[in-house]
Amino acid sequence: MRNLRTVARPAAGLAVAAALVAGLSAAGHPDVTRARVEDSLTPAFGRLYVDQQRILGHDVSVAAAAARSTCDRGGPAVADVGAGSDWICLVDFTDQTGAAQEGKFELQVHANACYTAAGPAKLLGGFTIPDARGVDVANPLSAFDVCFDPDA
């Protein structure tokens, strides 16, 4: 019996050490960062804004919308990394009339590098908007899901 115990202990210790190293490595390099969220939200918003404007009968390009995102997680005392429902992003853009706009988005960011963003209804409309013919359709900017490459 002694031989089995001495063989089992090193194998178990090795497995625990490997798991600990893997866990520390993952903690040292977060997949969800401020830069990755901003770099994902900006083009996603731009494309969805163009889609929304086409629904409304306006001809707007992504370049003309000139969207920019600035995100923060949980305020100044919290590092801007990791999953959570406490991400706030301000999106600056130029609307279809050429006026500068700013919208506050609440993001629920998941550990799998995906998030759900909900935008301001007063600025971007509710869950539905009337299309160019007056028919209510889903508003692509009301709430949307996006995934990004965590290694980019």
KATA-V524514 format. One record per residue. N is the residue number from 1. NEAR is the number of other ideal C-beta (glycine too) atoms within 8 Angstrom. D_CENTER is the distance of its C-alpha to the mean C-alpha in Angstrom with 1 decimal. Layout:
N | NEAR | D_CENTER
N | NEAR | D_CENTER
//
This chain:
1 | 4 | 55.1
2 | 5 | 54.6
3 | 6 | 53.4
4 | 7 | 50.7
5 | 8 | 49.3
6 | 8 | 49.3
7 | 8 | 47.5
8 | 8 | 44.9
9 | 8 | 44.0
10 | 8 | 42.9
11 | 8 | 40.9
12 | 8 | 39.0
13 | 8 | 38.5
14 | 8 | 37.2
15 | 8 | 34.6
16 | 8 | 33.5
17 | 8 | 33.3
18 | 8 | 31.2
19 | 8 | 28.7
20 | 8 | 28.7
21 | 8 | 28.1
22 | 8 | 25.2
23 | 8 | 23.6
24 | 8 | 24.2
25 | 8 | 22.9
26 | 7 | 19.5
27 | 7 | 19.4
28 | 5 | 20.4
29 | 6 | 17.6
30 | 7 | 14.2
31 | 9 | 11.8
32 | 12 | 8.7
33 | 9 | 9.7
34 | 10 | 9.3
35 | 6 | 10.3
36 | 13 | 8.1
37 | 17 | 4.8
38 | 12 | 7.4
39 | 10 | 9.0
40 | 11 | 6.4
41 | 16 | 5.9
42 | 12 | 9.6
43 | 10 | 11.1
44 | 11 | 9.3
45 | 15 | 10.5
46 | 12 | 13.8
47 | 9 | 14.6
48 | 11 | 14.0
49 | 14 | 16.0
50 | 12 | 18.7
51 | 9 | 18.8
52 | 14 | 19.2
53 | 11 | 21.9
54 | 10 | 23.7
55 | 12 | 23.9
56 | 11 | 25.4
57 | 6 | 27.8
58 | 7 | 26.6
59 | 5 | 26.5
60 | 10 | 23.6
61 | 7 | 22.0
62 | 10 | 18.7
63 | 5 | 20.8
64 | 7 | 22.5
65 | 13 | 19.3
66 | 7 | 18.4
67 | 13 | 14.9
68 | 8 | 13.7
69 | 13 | 10.8
70 | 8 | 11.6
71 | 14 | 9.5
72 | 11 | 11.3
73 | 14 | 11.3
74 | 8 | 14.4
75 | 5 | 16.6
76 | 4 | 18.9
77 | 4 | 20.3
78 | 8 | 17.1
79 | 5 | 15.8
80 | 8 | 12.3
81 | 8 | 11.6
82 | 9 | 11.0
83 | 6 | 9.5
84 | 9 | 10.3
85 | 7 | 10.4
86 | 7 | 11.4
87 | 15 | 8.5
88 | 11 | 9.9
89 | 15 | 9.2
90 | 11 | 12.2
91 | 15 | 12.3
92 | 10 | 15.9
93 | 15 | 17.4
94 | 9 | 20.9
95 | 9 | 21.9
96 | 7 | 24.4
97 | 4 | 27.3
98 | 5 | 26.3
99 | 6 | 25.4
100 | 7 | 22.7
101 | 9 | 20.1
102 | 8 | 17.3
103 | 11 | 14.9
104 | 10 | 13.2
105 | 14 | 10.0
106 | 9 | 9.4
107 | 15 | 6.2
108 | 9 | 7.3
109 | 13 | 5.6
110 | 8 | 8.3
111 | 7 | 10.6
112 | 5 | 10.6
113 | 11 | 7.4
114 | 10 | 6.0
115 | 13 | 4.2
116 | 9 | 6.4
117 | 15 | 6.7
118 | 8 | 10.4
119 | 13 | 12.3
120 | 8 | 15.8
121 | 8 | 18.5
122 | 4 | 21.2
123 | 7 | 19.7
124 | 11 | 18.0
125 | 9 | 20.1
126 | 7 | 20.0
127 | 6 | 19.3
128 | 9 | 22.0
129 | 11 | 23.5
130 | 8 | 26.9
131 | 11 | 27.0
132 | 6 | 29.7
133 | 4 | 32.3
134 | 5 | 31.5
135 | 6 | 30.0
136 | 6 | 27.1
137 | 9 | 24.1
138 | 6 | 20.5
139 | 13 | 18.3
140 | 9 | 15.3
141 | 11 | 13.6
142 | 13 | 14.5
143 | 7 | 11.6
144 | 10 | 9.5
145 | 7 | 7.8
146 | 10 | 6.1
147 | 7 | 6.9
148 | 11 | 7.5
149 | 5 | 10.8
150 | 8 | 11.0
151 | 4 | 14.3
152 | 6 | 13.8
//
